[in-house]
Amino acid sequence: MKTLYVVTHPEATHHVDGLVGGWHDSDLTDRGVTHAHDIADALADRLPSNSSAHPPSAFSAGPPTAEVHSSDLLRTRRTAEVIATRLNTKPLFDPGLSEKSFGEAGGRPQSWLDARFIPPPATGERMRHDEGPPGAETKWDLAVRVDAALTRILTSEAPHQVIVTHGMAATFLLAAWMEMPLEAAGRVAFRFSPGGITTLHEDDYFHNHAIVTLNDTGHLK
């Protein structure tokens, strides 16, 4: 059996400053750091060898309870480091899990992007659609690299894996988990909140890829 916990990073400075995220390397806010610890505690409680009845120090001498994979952007790195420390392991960073690049819009006010954004057509080609900002990735670009990142992650035999990523990247991560053909992913949309945990599971009998919970935020204080 294999269980994946997809974590969308908690609140970052670009959220509160009204800036476009993407590859803009924003940091966690103080609230985001607090929520990173909430996420780590929630994951420790959900993993079989951990229990909320024991303090974190009780796990420090034991084996890792899960692999932790993460986007290499600052806001996800910091989240992954908190989680990995709680789970007694070290994070593995993969740029393939990074958010969609918005090109020249990254780090600018959201209003700058809104004035230049070209929405995808109602019909026809949506995955390779040029959204307007120079240097921005298409959905196809994002989906291809996220799919490749998940393929790398799933080569591990670890039964429990945490993946720390971003909202748009998480959408295509779930599409890849369901083995949806990339050409058919142009209308896929999942709503993710900062700090949410989505649980994915593959069983040993049918080998189905289930989405057990989507964007659980009940652990955030």
C-alpha positions in Angstrom: 0.0 0.0 0.0 1.1 3.6 -0.6 -0.3 6.8 0.9 0.7 10.3 -0.3 -0.1 13.5 1.6 -0.1 16.5 -0.7 0.5 19.7 1.3 -0.1 23.1 -0.2 2.2 25.5 1.6 0.6 27.8 4.2 0.3 31.6 4.0 3.2 33.4 2.3 4.1 37.0 2.0 2.8 37.3 -1.6 -0.6 36.3 -0.3 -0.8 39.2 2.1 1.0 41.7 -0.2 -1.3 41.1 -3.1 1.5 39.9 -5.4 1.6 37.2 -8.0 3.3 34.1 -6.7 4.5 31.6 -9.2 8.3 31.5 -9.2 8.5 34.7 -7.2 10.4 33.4 -4.1 8.2 34.6 -1.3 8.7 33.5 2.3 6.2 32.3 4.8 4.5 34.8 7.0 4.6 34.4 10.8 1.1 32.9 10.5 2.4 30.6 7.8 5.2 29.3 10.0 2.7 28.6 12.8 0.5 26.7 10.3 3.5 24.8 9.1 3.9 23.4 12.6 0.2 22.6 12.7 0.6 20.7 9.4 3.6 18.8 10.8 1.7 17.8 13.9 -1.3 16.7 11.9 0.9 14.5 9.6 2.6 13.0 12.6 -0.8 12.0 14.1 -1.9 10.4 10.8 1.2 8.3 10.2 1.0 4.8 11.7 4.0 5.0 14.0 3.2 8.3 15.5 0.7 9.4 18.0 -0.4 12.8 19.5 -0.1 11.2 22.9 3.7 11.4 22.6 5.9 14.5 22.4 8.0 15.1 19.3 11.2 14.1 21.2 9.8 10.6 21.5 10.3 10.1 17.7 13.8 11.6 17.4 15.6 8.3 17.9 13.4 6.2 15.6 13.4 5.7 11.9 11.7 8.2 9.5 8.0 7.7 9.3 7.7 9.2 5.8 9.7 10.6 2.9 9.2 14.4 2.5 9.4 15.8 -1.1 9.1 19.5 -1.8 9.2 22.2 -4.4 12.5 24.1 -4.0 10.9 27.6 -3.7 11.5 29.2 -0.3 7.9 29.1 1.0 7.7 25.3 0.3 11.2 24.6 1.5 10.5 26.2 4.9 7.3 24.2 5.2 9.0 21.0 4.2 11.8 21.5 6.7 9.3 21.9 9.6 7.5 18.8 8.5 10.6 16.7 7.9 12.0 17.7 11.4 8.8 16.5 13.0 8.9 13.2 11.0 12.6 12.7 11.8 13.8 12.9 8.2 15.3 15.3 5.7 13.4 16.9 2.8 14.1 16.1 -0.8 13.8 19.1 -3.1 12.5 18.9 -6.6 12.0 21.9 -8.8 9.5 19.9 -10.8 7.0 20.5 -7.9 7.3 24.3 -8.2 4.3 26.5 -8.9 3.4 27.6 -12.4 5.7 30.3 -13.6 3.9 33.6 -14.5 7.0 34.9 -16.2 7.3 38.7 -16.0 4.2 38.9 -13.8 5.9 37.0 -10.9 6.3 39.2 -7.9 4.3 42.1 -9.4 0.9 43.3 -8.1 -2.0 41.0 -9.0 -3.6 43.9 -10.8 -0.6 44.0 -13.2 -1.3 40.4 -14.2 -5.1 40.9 -14.3 -4.7 43.6 -16.9 -2.7 41.4 -19.2 -4.2 38.0 -18.6 -5.8 36.2 -21.6 -8.2 33.6 -20.3 -8.3 30.2 -22.1 -10.9 29.6 -24.8 -14.2 27.9 -24.0 -13.4 25.3 -26.6 -10.3 24.2 -28.4 -6.7 24.2 -27.2 -6.5 25.0 -23.5 -3.4 23.3 -22.2 -0.9 25.1 -24.6 -2.9 28.4 -24.5 -0.7 31.5 -24.1 -2.1 33.5 -21.1 -0.3 36.7 -22.0 2.6 37.5 -19.6 5.9 37.2 -21.4 7.9 34.2 -20.2 5.0 32.5 -18.5 4.5 28.7 -18.6 1.5 27.2 -20.2 -0.6 24.7 -18.3 1.0 22.1 -20.5 4.5 23.1 -19.4 3.4 22.9 -15.7 1.5 19.6 -16.2 4.5 17.9 -17.9 7.0 18.7 -15.2 4.7 17.9 -12.4 3.8 14.6 -14.0 7.6 13.8 -14.3 8.1 14.8 -10.6 5.4 12.5 -9.4 6.9 9.7 -11.5 10.2 10.2 -9.8 8.6 10.2 -6.4 6.6 7.0 -7.0 9.8 5.0 -7.9 10.4 4.9 -4.1 9.1 2.0 -2.2 8.4 4.2 0.8 4.8 3.5 1.9 4.2 7.0 3.1 5.3 10.1 1.2 4.6 13.8 1.9 4.6 16.2 -1.1 4.8 19.9 -0.3 3.8 22.0 -3.3 1.5 24.9 -4.5 -2.1 25.3 -5.5 -1.9 25.1 -9.3 0.9 22.5 -9.2 -1.2 20.4 -6.8 -4.1 20.4 -9.4 -1.9 18.7 -12.0 -0.3 16.5 -9.4 -3.8 15.0 -8.7 -4.4 14.7 -12.5 -1.1 12.8 -12.8 -2.0 10.6 -9.8 -5.3 9.6 -11.5 -3.2 9.0 -14.7 -5.2 11.4 -16.7 -3.8 12.0 -20.2 -2.2 15.4 -20.3 -4.2 16.3 -23.4 -7.4 15.8 -21.4 -6.4 17.9 -18.4 -7.3 21.3 -19.8 -10.4 21.6 -17.7 -9.1 20.1 -14.5 -9.6 22.3 -11.5 -9.3 21.5 -7.8 -9.6 24.2 -5.1 -6.7 24.2 -2.6 -6.2 26.4 0.4 -2.9 27.5 2.0 -1.9 24.7 4.4 -4.4 22.1 3.2 -3.6 18.4 3.2 -4.9 16.1 0.5 -4.6 12.4 1.1 -4.0 9.9 -1.8 -4.0 6.2 -1.5 -3.1 3.2 -3.6 -4.3 -0.2 -2.4 -2.5 -3.5 -2.8 -5.4 -5.4 -4.3 -7.1 -3.3 -7.0 -4.2 -0.8 -7.2 -6.7 1.9 -7.6 -5.5 5.5 -7.1 -8.0 7.1 -4.7 -8.3 10.7 -3.5 -9.3 10.0 0.1 -9.5 13.5 1.4 -9.2 16.8 -0.6 -7.8 20.0 0.9 -8.4 19.2 4.6 -7.7 22.3 6.7 -9.2 21.2 10.0 -5.7 21.0 11.6 -5.0 24.8 11.2 -5.4 26.7 14.4 
